[in-house]
């Protein structure tokens, strides 16, 4: 026996067809297939999902909070990128 | 034995298998090595409790003597239970409980599959619901068996010992008595010989993938289906029934 902990996996659940997968939480598992089992048993017990993705947490490439100013702030003053200047004609439902 | 008596006896056997295995798994609640496995174990136990409840309710209706699910579970004595000997075996270590569960569920999935096509509509409906749960259990439990067998030297040795130890309880699953014959002939129920072949094929595949050795043919214990249980069983039901026996009708 080793006392090493199982690696961490991030769990993404699609709650129903047509929606995208959303981050639900994380599980520990010895390998990929067991991670899927553990995600199923931990996060879909109350019919929360129709599809599960798992990915090892150390495979995720994340932005650095220290770079937030450079990453995100330049978008703040570009209000013309928001589609709020268009008038939506009456009767259009799916826009 | 009348036709109805055979159906009641058969439904009770199914229910007792589900309840007693659930009770063994409940003994492991809070004792699993990892949180995720803890949840899986409790989920599976609850699946079995749900199956047992549906089956006891149906047995109670067929019997028509005013007994309830709880009466069947908590007010019968040990020799009135008809579960397989395999199921009541103690939890042992993690590998023991995985092997016990795998050997049973690999049989149960084929039994349920045959029952979904039987002529008793209620049994067929319960089987159709239960088989989805059991297919997932099997997936998860065989993942474990493969990982323990094909894991470290120690896990391989220990799970091989579990397999050798529990093998002698597998023969009972495939021995037909008058109840099994009545269900097969009157209701187009499971043919245990055919199931034995399917079970052996599946078990051989998983055991090979787990790099384990299939135990040799040997003497097989039997008697659970007729109410003759092993020494462990009295302790199991004493704990399971204590509350209702001491405080009959207690609820919260």
Boltz contact constraints between the chains, C-beta under 6 A:
constraints:
  - contact:
      token1: [A, 27]
      token2: [B, 36]
      max_distance: 6.0
  - contact:
      token1: [A, 34]
      token2: [B, 143]
      max_distance: 6.0
  - contact:
      token1: [A, 37]
      token2: [B, 140]
      max_distance: 6.0
  - contact:
      token1: [A, 38]
      token2: [B, 36]
      max_distance: 6.0
  - contact:
      token1: [A, 41]
      token2: [B, 39]
      max_distance: 6.0
  - contact:
      token1: [A, 41]
      token2: [B, 40]
      max_distance: 6.0
  - contact:
      token1: [A, 41]
      token2: [B, 43]
      max_distance: 6.0
  - contact:
      token1: [A, 42]
      token2: [B, 36]
      max_distance: 6.0
  - contact:
      token1: [A, 42]
      token2: [B, 39]
      max_distance: 6.0
